[in-house]
């Protein structure tokens, strides 16, 4: 396993281990991580922690399972399954959605750059419309 793969796995596996501090240890202070579907930017370990707790509040049983990691030099593409039941409020750039009690499962892809053993930039890509449909936030 390359150093780049090791770092991106620490980042993603920290979600499933329910250990945001583990993930924060591999994020550079000036890391710019963008959620493309929500047009939201998380900067540094604090941005990661806020996003982690926002997600965990909405989906306390949430799981993140890495499916595939593809590495080229200091870049990695990470495919992962993200699933959980929305039993808490979901805070989003589109507003606050009350608990639906519904389960969602979606495939994500993160593209990340690692330098000096730290994630220095990244982007998440996923189908937010599928999540909204699964949670009953929009018609099928």
C-alpha angles and dihedrals in degrees: 000000000000123000090249092055092046092053096047090047091053088052096049098036091054088071092057093041089054088233111127092171090062089055093044091058091069098046119096117231091243096040112140111207116179127200098211097195093053096033088231127144124210115196122203129326092317092057089050092049092050091050092046093052093044090054094042092051091054095041110027091170092046120146132198115195119184110225103175140001121197116188131193116174106307095342126091134187111205121194115197142166116237117194140159148126117268103232096145135050116287112221113204141160084254093057140274117310117201119231111288098186087225128129124234131193122183138161115238132190123206122194111200139176120211125199128171092359093304136101104247100175140002149161133210120213123191143136105268092179090062090052091049091050093048091050092048094246093128138020118273 
